[in-house]
Amino acid sequence: GAWLTMRTDAGKERSIRKANLELLTPGAPKIAPTWPRDAEGAQAPASTAASVEAARFKTGDLVIIDGLTSKPELNGCKAHVRGSDPAKVGRFILDLLHNGTQISVKSINCRPPPGHAPFDRKQVARGPSQTTRKRGRAAVETTDESDSPSDQSETEGDGDADDLPDPVQMKRDHEWVGRTVHVRFGHQIMSGKVVGWYPTQGGDEALWHVVHEDDDEEDLDEEEMRAALLLNPADIRQSARETKVTDRMTASLLAERAEAGCRSYDANTAEGKPVRFHLVPRIDWLAFPRRAGGGRGRNELDWKGDGPLPPPPNPRCWLLPSEDQVALVIAQSQPALAAAGWRVLTSPAHVVARLGDKAAFHAHAAAAGLGALLPQHYASFEAATYPCILKAARGAYGSGTHIVHSVENARVVAHAVGGELGVGWVLQELVRGRVEIATSLLIHKGRVLQAATTSYTYDADEYVWPHVKEKRAERTTAAGPPAQLKHMLALLGNEFQGICNFNYKLRSDATLCVFEVNPRMGSDLGCDVPMRVLRGFLGQLDALPVDAVDTL
């Protein structure tokens, strides 16, 4: 059977897994392999448990936290093993899946998910001929009819160990990081967020790491990523009887559609109707064409400033950036874009660049005497109050952001990705609270033409989005200028015009604590506000006279 009862040298009986017995080799010290706790619930000797658990887990393994007394709220949470804690023998450093934070725990407080095998990067490329491509779902999707835990694949120490994706090597600088994807498993479609990627390395192809809505995870290759970005759940029949193609065929067909430039648009988009608003680059706001109304919106350009300027679909079409870097390119190319037939509302390039760089924005706020409106920034790892936030100076949609708990933890994260504090990284105060707010503004020559504020409530006080769950029923949107508008305009300066997005929390005295200001349309306006609010923004923008949108 999968579980055996054995008697120790001390005469006590223990229930252990058969797989654990296989860790002992001839000539090895005769220590009893054991589950983190013995059958009677007593704690195992630290040296015995640590040596066994250290052999059982490797960097990149998925574990479940169990038996913590100092932080019982973490028991049952899933995490990745980052490696052994160099400061404390017998402990692991773990990356929590639900919020991205790192903790150090004893090895005896880690256990593998039932029936879970280490994940093989190359298995993704091999496709569904393997048992599964889905991390954490092997136990329910395997074709093995045995229900014995020992019969599930447990391949610690086999020849594929070097193929495991190392979380330390995960990068967050790809355009797809932060985007929402949909992946089909059987007749179920799961949504998830791309939280990082593994660039091409040696003979291995690039992979993108996705955390799904149920906290499960997987790595997708480029073909699968393109399909997952394009997959629209509303267009896929869920009935098993109606489904005629396999998952792999579906992925291939969708990838072909993506390569051919095929996109799904609202039925109201009729040929011959003028397009008024075009997002750039293409982003996963699949509903934007419909929400813009009357077939006036598009979301199909992958242009990021490289190559020739894209031609507008028709005269008087607005080009709206969906990424900070493209907002800067538009500011720099405003005369050329206008000559090509696009309409743009932008600011001087140095203003857009300052807003897109978190370190430069903080320096600007401090110089203007507005530093109190931002989280406290730390000039060095030693000067910080932990836990705090370490985030990339340039990034969007939560990419490159970490909760760090010590000087050592912060150095490890920064060193793994590269860059220096104050240049590539910003170290700032962790502002607690479950309510986070986004305010979108449309500004033209110093006048606020439209404003909308959306409040999001999450299930944790400390988090890094997207590793947190929103309480969707508590989301609210209010049209009109917020009470903090005066401070927002002061942070922007008198040279800014266009659409921008403030992301912030309110402190106990209701003052602003601004995390970032994006010089572009945010997902709050593009996806979350009621359609009438979005159309109000777009209507005001489109009503501006042609000669009134020159850059300041």
NORJO-V86059 format. One record per pair of residues at least 12 apart in sequence whose ideal C-beta (glycine too) atoms are under 6 Angstrom apart, sorted by the first residue. I is the first residue (numbers start at 1). J is the second residue. Records with the same first field share a line. If there is no record, write none. Layout:
BEGIN
I: J / J
END
This chain:
BEGIN
2: 18 / 148 / 149 / 150
3: 15
4: 16 / 18
8: 32
14: 34 / 38 / 39
15: 39
16: 33 / 34
18: 150
19: 150 / 154
20: 33
23: 55
31: 48
33: 52
36: 67 / 108
49: 108
50: 90 / 107
53: 107 / 108
54: 107
57: 81
59: 81 / 83 / 166
60: 164 / 165 / 166
61: 81 / 118
63: 79 / 110
64: 78 / 111 / 113
65: 77
66: 109 / 111
67: 109
68: 109
77: 96
78: 97 / 215
79: 94 / 95 / 96
80: 95 / 167
82: 95 / 167
85: 104
90: 107
91: 104 / 106
92: 107
95: 167
97: 215
98: 215 / 467
99: 463 / 464 / 467 / 468
100: 464 / 467
101: 403
102: 409
113: 136
114: 139
115: 138 / 139 / 152
117: 153 / 155
118: 164
119: 135
120: 160 / 163
121: 163 / 165
122: 163
124: 219 / 221
125: 221
127: 248
128: 247 / 248
133: 218
134: 218
135: 217 / 218
136: 216
137: 216
165: 198
168: 416
170: 196
171: 197
172: 196 / 399 / 400
174: 197
176: 194 / 208
177: 194 / 399
178: 397 / 398 / 399
179: 194 / 284
180: 284
181: 210 / 228 / 229
182: 228 / 231 / 233
183: 228
184: 247
187: 238 / 240
189: 233
190: 212
191: 213
192: 210 / 211 / 212
193: 211 / 466
194: 208 / 210
195: 209 / 211
196: 209
205: 221
207: 219 / 221
208: 220 / 225
223: 255
224: 251
226: 255 / 258
227: 251 / 254 / 255
230: 254 / 258
231: 254
232: 264 / 286
263: 300
265: 289
266: 289 / 290
268: 295
269: 295
270: 295
273: 295
274: 314
275: 298 / 313 / 314 / 317
276: 296 / 542
277: 292 / 296 / 297 / 318 / 320 / 538
278: 298 / 317 / 319
279: 299 / 320 / 322
280: 301 / 303 / 319 / 326
281: 302 / 304 / 326
282: 299 / 300 / 301 / 302
283: 322
285: 526 / 527
288: 526
291: 531 / 534
293: 535
304: 326
305: 329
309: 340
312: 341 / 342
315: 341
316: 343
318: 343
319: 342 / 344
320: 521
321: 520
324: 356 / 396 / 518
327: 352 / 519 / 520
328: 352 / 353 / 356
330: 344 / 346
331: 346 / 349 / 352
332: 349
334: 346 / 551
345: 498 / 549
346: 498 / 551
347: 495 / 496 / 497 / 498
348: 495
351: 495 / 496
352: 519
355: 517 / 519
357: 393 / 394
358: 393 / 426
359: 393 / 426
362: 374 / 377
370: 490 / 491
373: 487 / 512 / 514
374: 514
375: 428 / 429 / 431 / 513
376: 429
377: 428
378: 427
381: 407 / 410
382: 407
384: 427
386: 405 / 406
387: 403 / 405 / 430
388: 429 / 430
389: 428 / 430
390: 402 / 404 / 410 / 413 / 425 / 427
391: 426
393: 424 / 426
398: 465 / 466
401: 464
403: 464
431: 505 / 513
432: 461 / 462
433: 505
434: 457 / 458 / 461
435: 455 / 457
436: 456 / 505
437: 455 / 504
438: 454 / 503 / 522 / 524
439: 453 / 482 / 502
440: 452 / 501 / 522 / 524 / 525
441: 500
442: 499 / 537 / 540
443: 497
444: 497
449: 540
450: 536 / 537 / 540
451: 480 / 481
452: 479 / 529 / 533
453: 478 / 482
454: 477 / 524 / 528 / 529
455: 476
456: 470 / 475
457: 471 / 474
458: 470
477: 529
479: 533
484: 512
487: 512
488: 502
495: 552
499: 521
500: 517 / 519
501: 518 / 522
502: 517
503: 515 / 516
END
